[in-house]
């Protein structure tokens, strides 16, 4: 059982709208682009994002999220999961946009993958992001993982500086496949951090 600091809590179902916002911040608009492609008649891209955040299963679900809570509101979030020691092959029908990301993920077997780390702009610079990364390390150790991994875009220099300050190092780069998603970035960058192992005596 992981003990959380007072600022952090497990996400709740009613956090779904904020989780959709934060996931889109972290993904630099790519989630909103993809949600727009999934929208049914009468639905907006944001409707899709909030619906997906409100699911009980799937990688992007409120059940897999931790949030920083200020005044009863989620102002930042962490979503992640363990990558198997032997990653599964990329399926033939995978959307081309995801292939570079999945290729990089497969280069970090046995790590805990920080899928989403995002803070609302007005709450940045307060140590919340580094606190959530500390929580990610605790979750990784609790899951028996030997390290952590994260993927950032080459234009997201602020996030990259945060990860590097916290001990992450660059491992590999893959060119983006954007389709019609508009972004100032050109590459995805994989960073990892090895966890210290404790040897019992």
C-alpha positions in Angstrom: 0.0 0.0 0.0 1.4 3.4 -1.0 1.0 6.2 1.5 0.2 9.5 -0.2 1.4 13.0 1.0 -1.4 15.3 2.0 -1.4 17.2 -1.3 -2.0 14.1 -3.3 -4.9 11.7 -3.6 -6.3 9.0 -5.9 -8.5 10.5 -8.6 -12.3 10.4 -8.3 -14.9 10.0 -11.0 -15.8 13.7 -10.7 -12.2 14.6 -11.6 -12.8 13.4 -15.2 -13.2 16.9 -16.8 -10.0 18.1 -15.2 -8.2 14.8 -16.2 -9.2 15.4 -19.8 -7.8 19.0 -19.6 -4.6 17.9 -18.1 -4.0 15.0 -20.4 -4.4 17.4 -23.4 -1.9 19.7 -21.8 0.6 16.9 -21.4 0.0 15.7 -25.0 0.3 19.2 -26.5 -3.1 19.0 -28.2 -2.6 15.5 -29.7 -5.3 13.9 -27.4 -7.8 16.5 -28.5 -7.0 15.8 -32.2 -7.5 12.1 -31.6 -10.7 12.5 -29.6 -12.1 14.6 -32.4 -11.6 11.6 -34.8 -13.5 9.4 -32.3 -16.4 11.8 -31.8 -19.9 10.4 -32.6 -22.5 12.7 -34.2 -23.5 15.4 -31.7 -20.3 14.9 -29.7 -17.3 17.3 -29.3 -13.7 16.2 -29.0 -13.9 17.3 -25.3 -17.0 15.2 -24.8 -15.0 12.2 -25.9 -12.0 13.0 -23.7 -14.2 13.4 -20.6 -16.1 10.2 -21.4 -12.9 8.3 -21.7 -11.6 9.7 -18.5 -14.8 8.6 -16.8 -14.3 5.0 -17.8 -13.6 2.3 -15.2 -11.0 0.6 -17.4 -8.4 1.4 -20.1 -5.1 3.2 -19.7 -6.7 6.7 -19.6 -9.2 6.1 -16.7 -9.8 8.0 -13.5 -9.0 4.8 -11.7 -5.4 4.9 -12.9 -4.8 8.5 -12.0 -3.4 10.4 -9.0 -4.0 14.1 -8.6 -2.7 17.1 -6.6 -5.7 18.6 -4.8 -5.9 22.3 -3.9 -9.2 23.5 -2.4 -11.0 20.4 -3.5 -10.0 20.7 -7.1 -7.6 18.5 -9.1 -4.8 20.9 -10.3 -2.3 18.3 -11.6 -2.3 14.6 -12.4 0.0 11.6 -12.8 -1.1 8.6 -14.8 1.3 5.7 -15.4 1.8 1.9 -15.6 4.4 -0.8 -15.6 6.0 -1.8 -18.9 6.5 -5.6 -19.0 10.0 -7.1 -19.1 9.2 -8.3 -22.6 7.1 -5.8 -24.4 4.4 -7.0 -26.8 5.0 -6.6 -30.5 3.3 -3.6 -32.1 0.0 -4.7 -33.8 -0.2 -4.4 -37.5 -3.4 -2.2 -37.3 -1.8 0.3 -34.9 -2.4 3.9 -35.8 0.8 5.3 -37.4 0.8 8.2 -34.9 1.4 5.8 -32.0 4.1 3.7 -33.6 7.1 6.0 -32.7 5.8 6.2 -29.1 5.3 2.4 -28.8 8.8 1.8 -30.3 10.3 4.1 -27.6 8.2 2.5 -24.9 9.6 -1.0 -25.9 13.1 0.4 -25.3 12.4 0.7 -21.6 11.3 -2.8 -20.5 10.7 -3.4 -16.8 10.2 0.3 -16.0 7.2 2.2 -14.7 6.1 4.5 -17.5 5.0 8.0 -16.7 2.2 8.3 -19.3 0.8 11.6 -18.2 2.3 14.3 -15.9 0.6 17.6 -16.1 -0.1 20.7 -14.0 -2.4 23.6 -14.8 -0.3 26.6 -15.8 -1.4 28.7 -12.8 0.0 26.1 -10.4 3.3 25.4 -12.1 6.6 26.3 -10.4 5.3 25.2 -7.0 7.0 21.8 -6.8 3.9 19.9 -7.7 5.4 18.2 -10.8 8.5 17.1 -8.9 6.3 15.9 -6.1 4.3 13.7 -8.5 7.5 12.3 -9.9 8.5 11.4 -6.4 5.1 9.6 -6.1 5.9 7.9 -9.4 9.1 6.5 -7.9 7.2 5.1 -4.9 4.6 3.5 -7.2 7.4 2.0 -9.4 9.1 0.5 -6.4 5.8 -0.8 -5.0 5.3 -2.4 -8.4 8.8 -4.0 -8.3 10.1 -2.0 -11.3 13.8 -1.2 -11.7 13.3 2.3 -13.1 11.1 4.8 -14.6 10.6 6.1 -18.2 8.8 9.0 -19.9 8.5 10.3 -23.4 8.5 14.1 -24.1 8.4 16.1 -27.3 11.6 18.0 -28.4 9.9 21.4 -28.0 8.7 20.8 -24.4 11.9 22.1 -22.9 10.2 22.9 -19.5 9.2 19.3 -19.0 12.5 18.0 -20.1 14.3 20.3 -17.7 12.1 19.0 -14.9 12.8 15.3 -15.7 16.6 15.9 -16.0 16.6 17.7 -12.7 15.0 14.7 -11.2 17.6 12.3 -12.6 16.2 11.2 -16.0 18.6 10.8 -18.9 17.9 10.7 -22.7 18.0 7.2 -24.2 16.5 7.4 -27.7 14.7 9.6 -30.2 12.0 8.9 -32.9 10.5 11.2 -35.5 6.9 12.1 -34.9 4.1 11.0 -37.3 1.7 13.9 -37.1 -1.1 13.2 -39.6 -3.1 16.4 -39.3 -2.1 17.2 -35.7 -0.4 20.6 -35.6 2.6 20.8 -33.4 5.8 22.7 -33.2 7.7 19.5 -32.3 9.4 17.1 -34.6 10.6 14.3 -32.4 9.7 12.2 -29.4 12.4 11.7 -26.8 12.6 8.8 -24.4 14.1 9.5 -21.0 14.7 7.0 -18.2 15.8 6.9 -14.6 17.2 3.9 -12.8 16.0 3.3 -9.3 18.5 2.5 -6.5 18.2 -1.1 -5.3 18.3 -1.8 -1.6 20.4 -4.8 -0.7 19.3 -6.5 2.5 22.0 -7.7 4.9 
